[in-house]
Amino acid sequence: MPTCFVCKQCLLSIPLLCKHFTICHPDYDFLEYTCSENDCNRTFHLINSFKKHLATHKDYNPCSKVKSPRVTSGDNCSSSVNNNCSSSTLNVCINNGIETSYTPFEKDPSANNCSIQEDYVSSFLSKLYANPLVPRNVVQTIVDDMSLIFDGLDHTLRSSVSKLLMDGNISNECFDHFNSILEVVKHPFNDLNTEYKRFKYYTKLGTYIPPQEYVVGEQLNENRQNNNFALVPVNCTQQFIPIRHVFYNFFKMKNVLSETLLYLNKCKLYNSALMNFTQGSVWRKKQKDHKSQIVLPIFLFFDDYEVGNPLGSHSGIHKLGAVYVSIPCLPPHRQSSLNTIFLTLLFHSSDRQKFGNNIIFKPVIDELNFLRETGIDIDTDDFNGNIKFELGLIIGDNLGIHSITGFVESFSATHVCRMCKIEKKEMKKQCYADENLLRNLEQYHLDVIEGNVSDSGVKEACVWHDVLGFSVLDQVGVDIMHDLLEGVCKYDLSFLLLYYIQDLKLFSLQVLNERLLCFDYGPDKGSKPCILHIEHLKKNTIRLSASEMMSLTRYLGLIIGDFVPRDETVWELYILLRKILDLLTSPLLQKECCVLLQTLVAEHHDLYIKFSKFELKPKYHYMVHYHTMMEKFGPLISLWSMRFEAKHRISKISANTSSNRRNICKTLAIKHQLQLNNIFIKGTLSDEIKLGPCTEITDDIDRQAIRNFIQKNSLDSIINCPWISVKGTRYTPKMILTLDICELDGPHFCC
């Protein structure tokens, strides 16, 4: 009988042992599995190898020193069972030649089988609800159909056991005990058989935080009934999720708060390097006001997205505005996860344009002020105290930021920059930021009072100034995804490729496309750029996604560099672009890189104007402020929209699987909270180490060769994995790992 090596409890079968690990030891780190059968004590790193090994033991260790009788089919079956039913282990033979070992449960008042079953069922249902491909009505269908299956199984099992009792093969005590077990599992969904009961259960559990509906205004809708036409006033609503409850549940999860505080302390030790927002000048200034109080920064992201077909006939009707929040001081491998990006507000984009930013964002502003002034009380094994949160930065694409902060939304206006007041005609040739034109708070308030949009670029007062401690001139970020990858890179590369293909004729478009298809992109193969078209190049653009454009920019020198002569001067434009990309996508930088970035951007813009004969577009201008933004906010890659826009995809999938459009904001907000509910029920974030499908190496020669190579002879099991992911970074065979870069010796690689 399989024995748990943690608590030494015996289980009926190997699958039940695996379930026992999950239920009874959820906090145990199963880095290796030890066999407890017959003092075997072999250890395994994979549970599949462990299970295969257990199956090789013909006789399991008994759970009790009392030797259990063997019951075989025959005339003596009845009397043997009746005489020994009270023994700790009972072996019952139902069919000839087949033996099944069964250990009856001892009635323990502390054991609550119903509670364990309820945990199983609630966890199963939470996973169904969290799947964006499964609508909520399908969950109800699954519950109803599975209830029918359990009813059928209950009837079949009761009939079989009743026949055994009538034939005298089991005792009345065993029959009653078996029936009591069936009563527990007969109706597993009885307490959760409706959505109302499920939502009530999860809410009481504290893992489901239902969205709150706010009325923001009214509109007149058509109402046709019995051939009568009327205009009926209908409330316009939005969905708000209280972030205080989300943060409370999030930081109570296993190791989340302890990892965050450790990472914060690590950032404080790096005085000469920038690796996090908390090291920037903006947050360092705010920390002085809080003294010894623990205060964590908040990033607020806003963007509009279309849940339907953006090119369809109904585009714009269900265009939604979403506000997400994240904690930028989480460890890097946690920040990259979509599970740490939280929805706080969802509304129709047309409602914001109709009713204004003040009405739409008021719940979020009040919530941010509460988190700053009151905070939340956290009680975990590692921490007991109060944690406050403060809005650190508003991020998004340029249009999204301008629309919610009160700046002009048309980028053909005279003043399109939110950082300075340069006019557009001067902006088209500017390579360095003019410090005399930088906006200041006093001048900003005058621009708001005057209300002259054409002279200032300020359309209205920023509503986020109602958030305590916030300044729109110091706490609005930039987005390298839209500015660089979907802007400057497209303009630069389209010019360069067209120049080399048509003007110098160094290679043809066909050769370029063939190389794009055949090139080995290594770890970036998931972002492999598609073939290019000459029509798009002539329009000074390249139709690629941001991730595909990043791959193309990174590897273009390797793809076509052999065609370009060494003395080619225009190629210097690509070299500068490549250096800028490296700096902007680096997660850790020396503080001196801010000055280097300023120089590289200025040289790049100057060469682009010189070689292309084009004027600089607004996205080029935003880059002249990047060195200042980096000094204020740290690495700019932590501000980009890439991960937040990936969060849109989950809502889009949920919207496409649901045919309900009566209140799409409520539908998607509930779905998002159900996904969060599943995370909170698990009680932990994803594993830091993940393995691909593994196979155990059984060849003795190969095993010994590996032991000799790594100089460890005590390994019992050796496995082969196609890939391993450590803290979000996937490692595969043939990868080159750079351990260090020295000025004298050059790079040091991992062997």
C-alpha positions in Angstrom: 0.0 0.0 0.0 1.6 3.4 -1.1 2.9 5.4 1.9 3.3 9.2 2.0 6.9 9.9 2.8 5.9 13.2 4.5 3.3 12.1 7.1 3.7 8.3 6.7 0.0 7.8 6.0 -1.0 4.8 3.9 -3.2 5.3 0.8 -5.3 2.9 -1.2 -3.6 3.5 -4.5 -0.9 5.5 -6.3 -3.4 8.0 -7.8 -4.8 8.6 -4.3 -1.3 9.2 -3.0 -0.8 11.9 -5.6 -4.1 13.5 -4.6 -3.0 13.2 -1.0 0.1 15.3 -1.8 -2.1 18.0 -3.3 -4.7 18.2 -0.6 -2.8 17.4 2.7 0.5 19.0 1.8 -0.2 22.0 -0.4 2.7 24.0 1.2 5.3 21.3 0.8 8.0 21.8 -1.8 8.1 18.5 -3.7 11.5 19.0 -5.2 12.1 15.3 -4.8 10.0 12.2 -4.0 11.2 9.5 -1.6 10.0 5.9 -1.8 8.9 4.6 1.6 8.2 1.0 0.6 10.2 -1.7 2.3 12.9 0.8 3.4 13.6 1.5 -0.3 14.4 5.3 0.2 15.1 5.9 -3.4 14.5 9.6 -4.4 13.1 10.9 -7.7 12.7 14.4 -9.1 9.8 13.7 -11.3 6.5 12.4 -10.0 6.0 10.3 -13.1 9.2 8.5 -12.4 8.2 8.1 -8.8 4.8 6.6 -9.8 6.5 4.1 -12.1 8.9 3.1 -9.4 6.0 2.5 -6.9 4.3 0.2 -9.4 7.4 -2.1 -9.3 6.9 -2.9 -5.6 4.7 -6.0 -5.6 3.9 -5.7 -1.9 3.2 -2.3 -0.3 3.9 -1.7 3.3 0.9 -2.4 5.5 -0.6 0.6 7.3 -1.0 -1.4 10.5 0.9 -4.0 12.3 -2.3 -6.1 12.4 -2.1 -8.6 9.6 -5.2 -8.4 7.4 -6.9 -11.5 6.3 -7.0 -12.5 2.6 -10.5 -13.0 1.3 -10.8 -15.0 -1.8 -13.8 -16.0 -3.9 -15.4 -19.2 -2.7 -17.6 -20.7 -0.1 -15.7 -19.3 2.8 -15.9 -15.7 1.6 -18.8 -14.7 3.7 -17.7 -16.1 7.0 -14.2 -14.8 6.6 -15.3 -11.2 6.0 -17.9 -11.3 8.9 -15.3 -12.5 11.3 -12.6 -10.0 10.4 -14.4 -6.9 9.3 -13.0 -4.8 12.1 -9.4 -5.3 11.0 -7.5 -2.2 9.8 -7.2 -3.5 6.3 -9.9 -5.4 4.5 -9.3 -7.2 1.2 -12.4 -7.8 -0.8 -12.7 -9.9 -3.9 -15.7 -9.0 -6.0 -14.9 -11.0 -9.1 -13.1 -14.3 -9.4 -9.3 -13.8 -9.7 -9.4 -10.1 -8.9 -8.4 -8.7 -5.5 -8.9 -5.1 -4.4 -7.4 -3.7 -1.3 -9.5 -1.4 0.8 -8.7 0.4 4.0 -11.9 1.6 5.8 -11.9 5.1 7.2 -11.8 5.4 11.0 -14.4 7.9 12.2 -12.5 10.9 13.3 -14.5 13.9 14.6 -11.9 16.3 13.3 -12.1 15.0 9.7 -14.6 16.7 7.5 -15.0 14.8 4.3 -17.7 17.2 3.1 -15.4 20.1 3.5 -12.6 18.4 1.5 -15.1 17.5 -1.3 -16.4 21.1 -1.3 -12.8 22.3 -1.8 -12.4 20.0 -4.7 -15.6 21.1 -6.3 -15.1 24.8 -5.8 -11.5 24.6 -7.2 -12.8 22.7 -10.2 -15.5 25.2 -10.8 -13.2 28.2 -10.3 -10.9 26.8 -13.1 -13.9 26.5 -15.4 -14.9 30.1 -14.7 -11.4 31.3 -15.2 -11.1 29.9 -18.7 -11.9 32.7 -21.2 -13.1 30.1 -23.7 -15.8 28.8 -21.4 -18.9 31.1 -21.0 -20.7 31.1 -17.7 -23.8 29.4 -19.1 -21.6 26.5 -20.2 -20.4 26.1 -16.6 -24.0 25.6 -15.5 -24.5 23.0 -18.3 -21.4 21.1 -17.1 -22.6 21.2 -13.5 -26.1 19.9 -14.5 -24.7 17.1 -16.7 -22.1 16.0 -14.2 -24.8 15.8 -11.5 -26.7 13.3 -13.8 -23.5 11.3 -14.2 -23.0 11.1 -10.4 -26.6 10.1 -9.9 -26.2 7.2 -12.3 -22.9 6.1 -10.7 -24.6 6.3 -7.3 -27.4 4.1 -8.4 -25.1 1.5 -10.0 -22.7 1.3 -7.0 -25.6 1.0 -4.5 -27.1 -1.9 -6.5 -23.7 -3.7 -6.6 -23.1 -3.3 -2.9 -26.6 -4.3 -2.0 -26.1 -7.5 -4.0 -22.9 -8.2 -2.2 -24.7 -7.8 1.1 -27.5 -10.1 0.1 -24.9 -12.7 -1.1 -23.2 -12.4 2.3 -19.9 -11.1 0.8 -19.8 -8.1 3.1 -21.0 -7.3 6.6 -23.7 -4.8 7.5 -21.1 -2.5 9.1 -19.2 -2.3 5.8 -22.4 -1.8 3.9 -23.4 1.1 6.1 -20.0 2.6 5.9 -20.0 2.4 2.1 -23.4 4.0 1.9 -22.2 6.8 4.1 -19.4 7.4 1.7 -21.8 7.4 -1.2 -24.0 10.0 0.5 -21.0 12.3 0.6 -20.2 12.0 -3.1 -23.7 11.5 -4.4 -24.4 15.2 -4.9 -21.0 16.9 -5.1 -22.6 20.1 -6.6 -25.5 20.2 -4.2 -24.3 23.4 -2.4 -22.9 24.9 -5.6 -25.5 23.9 -8.2 -26.5 27.4 -9.3 -24.4 30.4 -10.2 -26.0 32.4 -7.4 -24.8 29.8 -4.8 -21.3 29.7 -6.4 -20.9 33.5 -6.4 -22.2 33.6 -2.8 -19.7 30.9 -1.8 -16.7 32.6 -3.5 -17.7 36.0 -2.1 -18.0 34.6 1.5 -14.6 32.9 0.9 -13.2 36.3 0.1 -11.6 35.3 -3.2 -14.3 36.7 -5.5 -14.5 40.5 -5.5 -17.6 41.4 -7.5 -17.5 44.5 -9.7 -19.5 47.5 -8.5 -21.8 49.2 -11.0 -21.7 53.0 -11.2 -24.3 55.1 -13.0 -22.4 57.9 -15.0 -25.4 59.4 -16.9 -28.4 58.7 -19.1 -29.1 58.3 -22.7 -32.2 57.9 -24.9 -32.6 54.5 -26.5 -35.1 53.4 -29.1 -38.0 51.2 -27.8 -40.3 49.6 -30.4 -43.2 47.6 -29.0 -46.5 46.8 -30.7 -45.6 49.0 -33.7 -45.1 51.9 -31.3 -41.9 53.9 -31.3 -40.6 55.6 -28.2 -37.4 57.1 -26.7 -36.7 55.6 -23.3 -34.1 57.0 -20.9 -31.6 54.3 -20.0 -28.8 54.5 -17.4 -25.2 54.5 -18.7 -23.1 52.5 -16.3 -19.5 51.5 -15.8 -17.9 48.7 -13.7 -15.5 49.4 -10.9 -13.4 46.9 -8.9 -12.2 48.1 -5.4 -8.4 47.7 -5.6 -8.1 47.7 -1.8 -9.7 44.3 -1.7 -7.6 43.0 -4.6 -4.3 44.1 -3.0 -5.3 42.6 0.3 -5.9 39.2 -1.2 -2.9 39.5 -3.5 -0.4 40.3 -0.8 -1.7 37.6 1.5 -0.8 35.0 -1.1 2.2 32.8 -0.4 5.6 34.6 -0.6 4.2 37.6 -2.6 4.8 40.2 0.0 8.1 38.8 1.2 9.4 38.6 -2.3 8.4 42.2 -3.0 10.0 43.6 0.2 13.2 41.6 -0.5 13.3 43.0 -4.1 12.8 46.5 -2.8 15.8 46.1 -0.4 17.8 44.8 -3.3 17.0 47.9 -5.4 18.2 50.1 -2.6 21.6 48.5 -2.7 22.1 49.4 -6.3 23.0 53.1 -6.0 24.9 53.4 -9.3 22.4 51.4 -11.5 18.8 51.8 -12.5 16.7 48.6 -12.4 13.3 49.7 -11.0 11.0 52.7 -10.9 11.6 53.1 -7.2 15.2 54.1 -8.0 14.1 57.1 -10.1 14.2 60.6 -8.9 10.4 60.9 -8.8 9.8 58.1 -6.3 12.9 58.9 -4.2 11.4 62.3 -3.6 8.1 60.8 -2.6 9.7 58.4 -0.2 11.1 61.2 1.9 7.5 62.3 2.7 6.6 58.9 4.1 9.6 58.3 6.3 9.4 54.8 7.9 6.0 53.9 6.5 6.0 51.1 3.9 4.5 52.7 0.7 4.4 50.8 -2.6 4.0 52.6 -6.0 1.1 52.0 -8.4 1.2 52.2 -12.1 -2.1 53.2 -13.7 -2.6 52.2 -17.4 -5.4 53.4 -19.6 -6.3 52.3 -23.1 -9.3 51.9 -25.4 -9.9 48.6 -27.2 -12.5 47.1 -29.5 -14.0 43.8 -28.3 -15.5 43.1 -31.7 -14.2 43.4 -35.3 -12.5 46.8 -35.5 -13.2 46.9 -39.2 -16.7 45.5 -39.1 -20.0 47.4 -39.5 -20.6 47.6 -35.7 -17.1 48.9 -34.9 -17.1 51.6 -32.2 -20.4 50.5 -30.6 -18.6 48.2 -28.2 -15.3 50.1 -27.9 -14.4 50.0 -24.3 -12.0 52.0 -22.1 -10.1 50.0 -19.5 -8.0 51.1 -16.5 -5.5 48.6 -15.2 -3.2 48.9 -12.2 0.0 47.1 -11.4 2.8 47.2 -8.7 6.1 48.1 -10.4 8.2 47.1 -7.4 7.3 43.4 -7.7 10.2 41.1 -8.7 10.8 41.3 -12.5 9.5 37.7 -13.2 6.3 38.6 -11.4 5.8 41.9 -13.2 5.9 40.2 -16.6 2.9 38.0 -15.6 -0.6 39.0 -16.7 -1.8 37.7 -13.3 -0.2 40.7 -11.6 -2.1 43.3 -13.8 -5.5 44.1 -12.3 -8.6 45.6 -13.9 -10.1 48.5 -11.8 -12.4 50.3 -14.2 -14.3 49.3 -17.4 -16.6 51.5 -19.4 -17.8 52.4 -22.9 -15.4 54.8 -24.6 -18.3 56.9 -25.8 -19.4 57.5 -22.2 -16.1 59.1 -21.4 -16.4 61.4 -24.4 -20.0 62.3 -23.5 -19.8 62.7 -19.7 -16.2 63.7 -19.2 -13.2 62.4 -17.3 -14.3 63.8 -13.9 -17.4 61.6 -13.7 -15.8 58.5 -15.3 -12.6 58.4 -13.1 -14.0 59.6 -9.8 -14.3 56.1 -8.3 -10.6 55.4 -9.2 -9.4 58.7 -7.8 -11.3 58.1 -4.5 -9.8 54.6 -4.2 -6.3 55.9 -4.8 -6.7 58.5 -2.1 -7.9 55.8 0.3 -4.9 53.6 -0.4 -2.5 56.6 0.1 -4.0 57.8 3.3 -5.4 54.7 5.0 -3.8 51.7 3.2 -4.5 48.1 4.0 -3.6 46.0 7.0 -1.7 42.8 6.1 -1.2 39.8 8.5 1.0 37.0 7.1 3.6 34.7 8.4 6.3 37.2 7.3 4.6 40.5 7.9 2.1 42.1 10.2 1.3 45.8 9.7 0.0 48.5 7.5 1.0 49.0 3.8 0.1 52.2 1.9 0.0 52.7 -1.9 0.6 55.8 -3.9 0.0 56.6 -7.6 3.5 56.6 -9.1 2.8 56.9 -12.8 0.1 57.1 -15.4 1.1 55.1 -18.5 -0.4 54.2 -21.9 0.0 55.1 -25.5 0.2 58.8 -26.5 -3.5 59.1 -27.4 -4.6 57.4 -24.2 -2.5 59.5 -22.0 -3.5 62.8 -23.7 -7.2 61.9 -23.5 -7.3 61.2 -19.8 -4.8 63.9 -18.7 -6.4 66.8 -20.6 -3.8 67.4 -23.3 -4.8 67.9 -27.0 -5.7 64.6 -28.7 -4.9 65.6 -32.2 -1.3 65.1 -33.2 -1.6 67.6 -36.0 -2.1 70.4 -33.6 0.4 73.2 -32.9 1.5 71.9 -29.5 1.4 68.1 -29.4 4.0 67.4 -26.7 3.0 67.0 -23.1 6.5 67.5 -21.9 7.3 70.8 -23.5 5.7 73.6 -25.5 7.6 73.4 -28.7 5.7 74.3 -31.9 5.2 71.6 -34.5 7.2 73.4 -37.2 10.2 73.5 -34.9 9.6 70.0 -33.7 10.1 68.6 -37.2 13.8 69.3 -37.1 14.6 69.2 -33.4 17.3 66.8 -32.2 17.8 68.0 -28.6 15.2 69.0 -26.1 15.0 72.7 -25.4 15.0 73.1 -21.6 13.6 76.6 -21.9 10.4 75.2 -23.4 9.8 72.5 -20.8 6.4 72.8 -19.1 6.3 73.8 -15.4 3.4 73.7 -12.9 2.9 77.4 -12.7 2.7 77.8 -16.5 0.4 74.8 -16.7 -2.2 76.3 -14.4 -2.1 79.5 -16.5 -2.7 77.5 -19.6 -5.7 75.8 -18.0 -7.2 79.1 -16.9 -6.7 80.7 -20.4 -8.2 77.7 -22.2 -6.4 78.5 -25.5 -5.7 75.0 -26.8 -3.9 76.2 -30.0 -1.4 78.2 -27.9 -0.8 75.7 -25.1 -1.9 72.2 -26.1 -3.8 71.9 -22.9 -7.5 71.1 -23.4 -8.7 70.8 -19.8 -7.4 70.5 -16.3 -6.1 67.1 -15.4 -8.6 65.2 -13.3 -5.8 63.2 -11.7 -4.6 66.3 -9.7 -7.4 65.3 -7.3 -5.2 62.3 -6.4 -3.1 63.4 -3.4 0.5 64.0 -4.3 0.1 63.6 -8.1 1.6 66.0 -10.7 0.8 65.6 -14.3 4.1 67.1 -15.4 6.2 64.7 -13.4 4.2 61.5 -13.2 3.2 60.7 -16.8 5.2 58.1 -18.6 6.3 57.3 -22.2 5.7 54.2 -24.3 8.6 52.7 -26.2 6.3 50.2 -27.8 4.3 52.8 -29.7 7.0 55.5 -30.1 9.9 53.2 -31.1 8.7 49.8 -32.2 5.5 51.0 -33.9 6.9 54.3 -35.0 10.5 55.2 -35.4 11.6 51.6 -36.2 9.0 51.4 -39.0 10.0 54.7 -40.5 13.8 54.0 -40.3 13.7 50.4 -41.6 11.3 51.2 -44.5 13.7 54.0 -45.6 16.8 51.8 -45.2 15.4 48.8 -47.0 13.9 50.8 -49.8 17.3 52.6 -50.2 19.3 49.4 -50.4 16.8 47.6 -52.6 15.9 50.3 -55.2 18.6 52.9 -55.0 21.8 50.9 -54.4 20.3 47.5 -55.5 22.5 45.6 -53.0 19.8 42.9 -52.8 16.3 42.2 -54.0 13.1 42.1 -51.9 12.8 38.4 -52.8 16.2 37.7 -51.3 15.3 39.7 -48.2 12.1 37.8 -47.7 13.8 34.4 -48.2 16.3 35.3 -45.5 13.6 36.5 -43.2 11.9 33.1 -43.5 15.0 31.0 -43.2 16.8 32.9 -40.4 17.1 31.2 -37.0 15.7 33.6 -34.5 16.5 31.4 -31.6 14.5 32.4 -28.4 12.6 35.0 -30.5 11.2 32.5 -32.9 7.7 33.2 -31.6 8.1 36.8 -32.8 9.4 35.9 -36.3 8.7 38.7 -38.8 6.6 37.9 -41.8 7.5 38.8 -45.4 7.6 42.4 -46.5 5.8 44.1 -49.5 7.2 46.8 -51.7 4.0 48.8 -51.5 4.3 49.2 -47.8 7.9 50.2 -48.0 7.1 52.9 -50.5 4.5 54.2 -48.1 7.2 54.6 -45.5 5.8 51.9 -43.2 6.2 48.2 -42.4 3.2 46.1 -41.3 4.5 44.2 -38.4 3.5 43.8 -34.8 5.6 45.5 -32.1 7.3 42.2 -31.1 8.0 41.3 -34.7 9.4 44.7 -35.3 11.7 44.3 -32.3 13.0 41.0 -33.7 13.5 42.5 -37.2 15.4 45.5 -35.8 17.6 43.3 -33.6 18.6 40.8 -36.2 18.6 42.9 -39.4 22.3 43.3 -39.3 22.8 39.5 -39.3 20.2 39.0 -42.0 21.5 41.5 -44.6 24.7 42.8 -43.1 26.9 40.9 -45.5 25.4 42.8 -48.5 26.3 46.2 -47.0 29.8 47.6 -47.8 32.0 48.5 -44.8 32.2 52.2 -45.8 28.4 52.6 -46.3 27.5 55.8 -44.4 23.7 55.3 -44.4 24.1 52.1 -42.5 25.2 54.2 -39.5 21.6 55.1 -39.1 20.7 51.5 -38.4 23.7 51.1 -36.0 22.4 54.1 -33.9 18.8 52.7 -34.0 20.1 49.3 -32.8 22.1 51.0 -29.9 19.0 53.0 -28.9 16.9 49.8 -28.9 19.4 48.0 -26.7 19.4 50.9 -24.1 15.6 51.2 -24.0 14.9 47.5 -23.7 17.6 46.9 -21.1 16.1 46.0 -17.6 19.3 47.3 -15.8 21.3 50.4 -16.7 24.0 52.5 -15.3 22.9 56.1 -14.5 25.4 57.4 -17.0 23.4 55.7 -19.8 20.9 58.6 -19.6 23.5 61.0 -21.0 24.5 58.4 -23.6 20.9 57.9 -24.7 20.5 61.7 -25.2 23.6 61.7 -27.5 22.5 58.6 -29.5 19.0 60.0 -30.0 20.3 63.4 -31.2 22.8 61.7 -33.6 20.1 59.4 -34.9 17.6 62.2 -35.6 20.3 64.2 -37.4 21.2 61.3 -39.7 17.6 60.5 -40.4 16.9 64.1 -41.5 20.1 64.1 -43.5 19.8 60.8 -45.4 16.0 60.5 -45.8 15.2 64.1 -46.4 12.0 63.6 -44.3 10.9 65.7 -41.4 10.6 64.3 -37.9 7.2 63.0 -36.8 5.9 63.5 -33.2 7.1 60.0 -32.2 10.7 61.1 -33.0 10.2 64.2 -30.8 9.1 62.2 -27.8 12.4 60.4 -27.9 14.4 63.6 -27.2 12.8 63.5 -23.7 13.6 59.9 -23.1 16.9 60.6 -21.2 15.0 62.7 -18.7 12.2 60.1 -18.4 14.8 57.4 -17.7 16.4 59.5 -14.9 12.9 60.1 -13.4 11.4 56.6 -13.8 14.2 54.1 -14.3 14.4 51.6 -17.2 11.7 52.6 -19.8 10.9 49.1 -20.7 9.0 48.8 -17.4 6.7 51.5 -18.7 5.7 50.1 -22.1 2.2 49.0 -23.0 3.2 45.5 -24.3 2.0 43.5 -21.3 -1.1 45.7 -20.6 -2.3 45.3 -24.2 -1.8 41.6 -23.9 -4.3 41.8 -21.0 -6.9 43.1 -23.6 -6.7 39.8 -25.4 -8.2 37.8 -22.5 -11.3 40.1 -22.5 -11.6 39.9 -26.3 -11.6 36.1 -26.2 -14.3 36.2 -23.4 -16.4 38.7 -25.4 -16.2 36.5 -28.6 -17.3 33.4 -26.7 -20.3 35.3 -25.2 -23.2 36.3 -27.3 -24.4 38.7 -24.6 -24.0 42.4 -25.5 -26.7 43.9 -23.2 -24.1 45.0 -20.7 -20.7 43.9 -22.1 -18.8 45.8 -19.5 -20.4 43.9 -16.7 -19.9 40.6 -18.5 -16.2 41.1 -19.0 -15.6 42.6 -15.5 -17.2 39.6 -13.9 -15.1 37.3 -16.1 -12.0 39.1 -15.1 -12.8 38.8 -11.4 -13.6 35.1 -11.8 -10.1 34.6 -13.2 -8.7 36.5 -10.3 -10.8 34.3 -8.0 -9.1 31.2 -9.3 -5.7 32.7 -8.6 -6.7 33.6 -5.0 -8.1 30.1 -4.5 -4.8 28.6 -5.5 -3.1 30.8 -2.9 0.1 31.1 -4.9 1.4 32.5 -8.1 2.8 30.4 -10.9 5.9 28.3 -10.2 9.3 29.9 -10.7 10.7 26.8 -12.3 8.8 25.0 -15.1 9.9 22.0 -17.1 9.0 20.8 -20.6 7.8 17.2 -21.2 10.6 15.2 -19.6 11.9 11.7 -20.2 14.1 9.7 -17.8 17.5 8.6 -19.0 17.7 4.8 -18.3 20.8 3.9 -20.3 23.5 3.1 -17.7 26.3 4.3 -19.9 24.6 7.7 -20.5 23.8 8.1 -16.9 27.3 7.4 -15.8 28.7 9.8 -18.4 26.4 12.6 -17.1 27.4 11.9 -13.5 31.1 12.1 -14.4 30.5 15.3 -16.4 28.7 17.2 -13.6 30.9 15.4 -10.9 28.0 14.0 -8.9 27.8 10.3 -8.4 24.8 10.3 -6.0 22.1 11.0 -8.5 19.4 8.3 -8.5 17.4 9.6 -11.4 18.5 11.8 -14.4 15.9 13.4 -16.7 16.1 15.0 -20.1 14.0 18.1 -20.7 13.5 20.0 -24.1 13.3 23.3 -22.2 13.3 24.7 -18.7 11.7 28.1 -17.7 13.3 29.8 -14.7 11.5 33.0 -13.5 9.9 33.5 -16.8 13.0 33.0 -18.9 13.0 29.9 -21.1 16.3 28.1 -21.6 16.7 25.6 -24.5 19.5 23.6 -26.0 22.0 25.5 -28.1 21.3 28.8 -26.3 24.3 31.1 -25.5 24.3 32.4 -22.0 26.4 35.4 -21.2 27.6 35.4 -17.6 29.6 38.6 -17.7 31.2 41.2 -20.0 34.6 42.5 -19.0 36.4 45.4 -20.6 39.6 43.4 -21.1 38.6 39.8 -21.6 35.2 40.5 -23.4 32.2 38.4 -22.8 32.3 35.3 -20.6 29.9 32.5 -21.6 28.3 29.6 -19.7 29.7 26.3 -20.8 
